């Protein structure tokens, strides 16, 4: 489950959990 690839660039360390 990944967002539109917007959080992956911001918190790529914790796999954005938004």
N, CA, C and O atoms as a printed pandas DataFrame, in Angstrom:
    atom_number atom_name residue_name chain_id  residue_number  x_coord  y_coord  z_coord
0             1         N          UNK        A               1    0.838   -1.210    0.000
1             2        CA          UNK        A               1    0.000    0.000    0.000
2             3         C          UNK        A               1    0.867    1.250    0.000
3             4         O          UNK        A               1    1.293    1.685    1.070
4             5         N          UNK        A               2    1.134    1.825   -1.113
5             6        CA          UNK        A               2    1.965    3.083   -1.124
6             7         C          UNK        A               2    1.170    4.256   -1.698
7             8         O          UNK        A               2    0.334    4.056   -2.579
8             9         N          UNK        A               3    1.401    5.397   -1.246
9            10        CA          UNK        A               3    0.609    6.592   -1.736
10           11         C          UNK        A               3    0.932    6.887   -3.217
11           12         O          UNK        A               3    1.426    6.016   -3.932
12           13         N          UNK        A               4    0.662    8.054   -3.641
13           14        CA          UNK        A               4    0.944    8.410   -5.061
14           15         C          UNK        A               4    2.433    8.654   -5.208
15           16         O          UNK        A               4    2.834    9.425   -6.080
16           17         N          UNK        A               5    3.253    8.040   -4.406
17           18        CA          UNK        A               5    4.713    8.273   -4.523
18           19         C          UNK        A               5    5.040    9.655   -4.000
19           20         O          UNK        A               5    6.001   10.271   -4.460
20           21         N          UNK        A               6    4.270   10.158   -3.052
21           22        CA          UNK        A               6    4.580   11.514   -2.534
22           23         C          UNK        A               6    5.260   11.390   -1.168
23           24         O          UNK        A               6    6.123   12.201   -0.832
24           25         N          UNK        A               7    4.889   10.414   -0.406
25           26        CA          UNK        A               7    5.508   10.252    0.937
26           27         C          UNK        A               7    6.807    9.476    0.794
27           28         O          UNK        A               7    7.721    9.652    1.599
28           29         N          UNK        A               8    6.903    8.639   -0.195
29           30        CA          UNK        A               8    8.139    7.824   -0.354
30           31         C          UNK        A               8    9.350    8.732   -0.473
31           32         O          UNK        A               8   10.434    8.372   -0.014
32           33         N          UNK        A               9    9.197    9.865   -1.060
33           34        CA          UNK        A               9   10.393   10.806   -1.213
34           35         C          UNK        A               9   10.606   11.559    0.048
35           36         O          UNK        A               9   11.732   11.962    0.339
36           37         N          UNK        A              10    9.561   11.771    0.822
37           38        CA          UNK        A              10    9.717   12.579    2.094
38           39         C          UNK        A              10   10.230   11.679    3.207
39           40         O          UNK        A              10   11.255   11.992    3.812
40           41         N          UNK        A              11    9.565   10.587    3.494
41           42        CA          UNK        A              11   10.052    9.695    4.600
42           43         C          UNK        A              11   10.433    8.344    4.035
43           44         O          UNK        A              11    9.948    7.313    4.501
44           45         N          UNK        A              12   11.274    8.339    3.063
45           46        CA          UNK        A              12   11.678    7.045    2.452
46           47         C          UNK        A              12   12.354    6.173    3.507
47           48         O          UNK        A              12   12.554    4.981    3.275
48           49         N          UNK        A              13   12.711    6.737    4.655
49           50        CA          UNK        A              13   13.391    5.913    5.714
50           51         C          UNK        A              13   12.346    5.080    6.453
51           52         O          UNK        A              13   12.658    3.965    6.870
52           53         N          UNK        A              14   11.146    5.562    6.631
53           54        CA          UNK        A              14   10.095    4.784    7.427
54           55         C          UNK        A              14    8.981    4.364    6.492
55           56         O          UNK        A              14    7.916    3.987    6.979
56           57         N          UNK        A              15    9.155    4.404    5.192
57           58        CA          UNK        A              15    8.070    3.997    4.231
58           59         C          UNK        A              15    6.799    4.769    4.517
59           60         O          UNK        A              15    5.735    4.156    4.603
60           61         N          UNK        A              16    6.850    6.011    4.662
61           62        CA          UNK        A              16    5.621    6.834    4.920
62           63         C          UNK        A              16    4.388    5.997    5.230
63           64         O          UNK        A              16    4.008    5.131    4.442
64           65         N          UNK        A              17    3.784    6.242    6.335
65           66        CA          UNK        A              17    2.586    5.436    6.691
66           67         C          UNK        A              17    1.354    6.306    6.602
67           68         O          UNK        A              17    0.453    6.175    7.430
68           69         N          UNK        A              18    1.286    7.186    5.626
69           70        CA          UNK        A              18    0.075    8.082    5.541
70           71         C          UNK        A              18   -1.047    7.387    4.879
71           72         O          UNK        A              18   -2.123    7.963    4.720
